[in-house]
Amino acid sequence: MKKEVLLIGLGRMGGAIAHRLKNLSWRVVGYAKTKESRERARKELGIEVIEDYEEFGRFEGERLFWIMVPHTAVDEVLNRLKLLLKEGDTVVDGGNSFYKDSVRRYEELSKLGVNFLDVGVSGGVLGKGKGFSLMIGGDEEAFRKWEHLFRDLAYEGKGYAYLGKSGAGHYAKMVHNGIEYGIMEAIGEGFELLKESPYDYDLKEVARVYKEGSIIRSFLMELLEKAFQEFGNLEEVEGYVEDSGEGRWCVKEAVDRGVSLNVIANSLFGRFDSRKKDIFRNKVLAVLRYEFGRHPFRKKD
Ligand SMILES: NC(=O)c1ccc[n+]([C@@H]2O[C@H](COP(=O)([O-])OP(=O)(O)OC[C@H]3O[C@@H](n4cnc5c(N)ncnc54)[C@H](OP(=O)(O)O)[C@@H]3O)[C@@H](O)[C@H]2O)c1
């Protein structure tokens, strides 16, 4: 079985994927847009990094290209790759792309005899250790051909699933992110109430006890305890929370299908509000996003 991946995008997630694969004896050949990122990847990840797309041309046999770039850059990357793709190659989009774009890309690449798999990746940068959760859509045959790759990347070798035809992976990731928005919002609200309560709670201690065997124990609760350890009571953290698109797609999709997403929609709107007001629960979300994905948060002056 071939253990070689050609990876485009060497940022937070591309770097984590490269790190994990390299430790599992995969040959990873990377490319990133800027010279600085390419240099950094060579130094910090110790992988082969090429200077231009044409260099991918020297790799033989059926190749797997893994794209890990912001969704706005995927078409640009594919336009470059199309010049060198061959029948039998497989392209994976592991970023958070809108599922309808993935179906369009699948159809375009099918005409060239190239497989396209849309893979939702969850687990954040910490996935480089125990592995990621992978939601996979596309042709089952292409998935089977590269199942050994997904198994190696997956959390404890089990965190992967083939979910159906093209778009199914990114659709499942879109819903996953919507759920994530909702859970984070609930945690944020709960901790805001704890903070405003008549008790002088040590919030780190509350997060710790919630994490130990309670019904709401979760990875996010573990990260929140860590965030309180790292950032105290978040006085320095601005309650400004970004969104990177999946929540909006999720809510729009629900509107199109007549499904009520009360919690998820409200949590999305909460993020919008956070950019206007400085409220405590949004500080909680900001540091949680920092914890799982190293998304930067704004600091107060
Ligand atoms: N961070 C997370 O927790 C997380 C979790 C799951 C999924 N995702 C998804 O994974 C994808 C990547 O996210 P990330 O957090 O790793 O982003 P990131 O840290 O900003 O890295 C993006 C990478 O893409 C490269 N890139 C950008 N535009 C490019 C282009 N036109 N051509 C070639 N390379 C280009 C960048 O190169 P330069 O550095 O040279 O500009 C960089 O290496 C996104 O779709 C994101 O939504 C992120």
PDBQT file of the ligand as one rigid body, heavy atoms in Angstrom, charges set to zero:
ROOT
HETATM    1  N1  LIG A 401      -7.816  25.216  12.683  1.00  0.00    +0.000 N 
HETATM    2  C1  LIG A 401      -8.736  24.305  12.967  1.00  0.00    +0.000 C 
HETATM    3  O1  LIG A 401      -9.030  23.997  14.118  1.00  0.00    +0.000 OA
HETATM    4  C2  LIG A 401      -9.468  23.566  11.849  1.00  0.00    +0.000 A 
HETATM    5  C3  LIG A 401     -10.116  22.363  12.164  1.00  0.00    +0.000 A 
HETATM    6  C4  LIG A 401     -10.732  21.635  11.150  1.00  0.00    +0.000 A 
HETATM    7  C5  LIG A 401     -10.730  22.114   9.840  1.00  0.00    +0.000 A 
HETATM    8  N2  LIG A 401     -10.121  23.306   9.553  1.00  0.00    +0.000 N 
HETATM    9  C6  LIG A 401     -10.129  23.747   8.143  1.00  0.00    +0.000 C 
HETATM   10  O2  LIG A 401      -8.881  23.392   7.558  1.00  0.00    +0.000 OA
HETATM   11  C7  LIG A 401      -8.548  24.337   6.531  1.00  0.00    +0.000 C 
HETATM   12  C8  LIG A 401      -7.182  24.936   6.851  1.00  0.00    +0.000 C 
HETATM   13  O3  LIG A 401      -7.278  25.592   8.105  1.00  0.00    +0.000 OA
HETATM   14  P1  LIG A 401      -5.998  26.030   8.960  1.00  0.00    +0.000 P 
HETATM   15  O4  LIG A 401      -6.518  26.372  10.304  1.00  0.00    +0.000 OA
HETATM   16  O5  LIG A 401      -4.914  25.031   8.835  1.00  0.00    +0.000 OA
HETATM   17  O6  LIG A 401      -5.584  27.370   8.165  1.00  0.00    +0.000 OA
HETATM   18  P2  LIG A 401      -4.214  28.161   8.205  1.00  0.00    +0.000 P 
HETATM   19  O7  LIG A 401      -3.460  27.879   9.461  1.00  0.00    +0.000 OA
HETATM   20  O8  LIG A 401      -4.544  29.561   7.856  1.00  0.00    +0.000 OA
HETATM   21  O9  LIG A 401      -3.361  27.527   6.995  1.00  0.00    +0.000 OA
HETATM   22  C9  LIG A 401      -3.783  27.644   5.668  1.00  0.00    +0.000 C 
HETATM   23  C10 LIG A 401      -2.698  27.090   4.752  1.00  0.00    +0.000 C 
HETATM   24  O10 LIG A 401      -3.196  27.194   3.404  1.00  0.00    +0.000 OA
HETATM   25  C11 LIG A 401      -2.211  27.811   2.597  1.00  0.00    +0.000 C 
HETATM   26  N3  LIG A 401      -2.859  28.543   1.521  1.00  0.00    +0.000 N 
HETATM   27  C12 LIG A 401      -3.724  29.572   1.627  1.00  0.00    +0.000 A 
HETATM   28  N4  LIG A 401      -4.111  29.999   0.397  1.00  0.00    +0.000 NA
HETATM   29  C13 LIG A 401      -3.460  29.209  -0.478  1.00  0.00    +0.000 A 
HETATM   30  C14 LIG A 401      -3.421  29.144  -1.876  1.00  0.00    +0.000 A 
HETATM   31  N5  LIG A 401      -4.158  29.983  -2.631  1.00  0.00    +0.000 N 
HETATM   32  N6  LIG A 401      -2.626  28.230  -2.467  1.00  0.00    +0.000 NA
HETATM   33  C15 LIG A 401      -1.873  27.384  -1.725  1.00  0.00    +0.000 A 
HETATM   34  N7  LIG A 401      -1.877  27.382  -0.388  1.00  0.00    +0.000 NA
HETATM   35  C16 LIG A 401      -2.646  28.286   0.225  1.00  0.00    +0.000 A 
HETATM   36  C17 LIG A 401      -1.470  28.729   3.533  1.00  0.00    +0.000 C 
HETATM   37  O11 LIG A 401      -0.212  29.021   2.980  1.00  0.00    +0.000 OA
HETATM   38  P3  LIG A 401       0.610  30.309   3.505  1.00  0.00    +0.000 P 
HETATM   39  O12 LIG A 401       0.841  30.105   4.969  1.00  0.00    +0.000 OA
HETATM   40  O13 LIG A 401       1.855  30.251   2.708  1.00  0.00    +0.000 OA
HETATM   41  O14 LIG A 401      -0.268  31.516   3.211  1.00  0.00    +0.000 OA
HETATM   42  C18 LIG A 401      -1.385  27.861   4.783  1.00  0.00    +0.000 C 
HETATM   43  O15 LIG A 401      -0.319  26.956   4.677  1.00  0.00    +0.000 OA
HETATM   44  C19 LIG A 401      -9.671  25.365   6.523  1.00  0.00    +0.000 C 
HETATM   45  O16 LIG A 401     -10.644  24.988   5.568  1.00  0.00    +0.000 OA
HETATM   46  C20 LIG A 401     -10.268  25.248   7.918  1.00  0.00    +0.000 C 
HETATM   47  O17 LIG A 401     -11.614  25.668   7.975  1.00  0.00    +0.000 OA
HETATM   48  C21 LIG A 401      -9.454  24.042  10.525  1.00  0.00    +0.000 A 
ENDROOT
TORSDOF 0
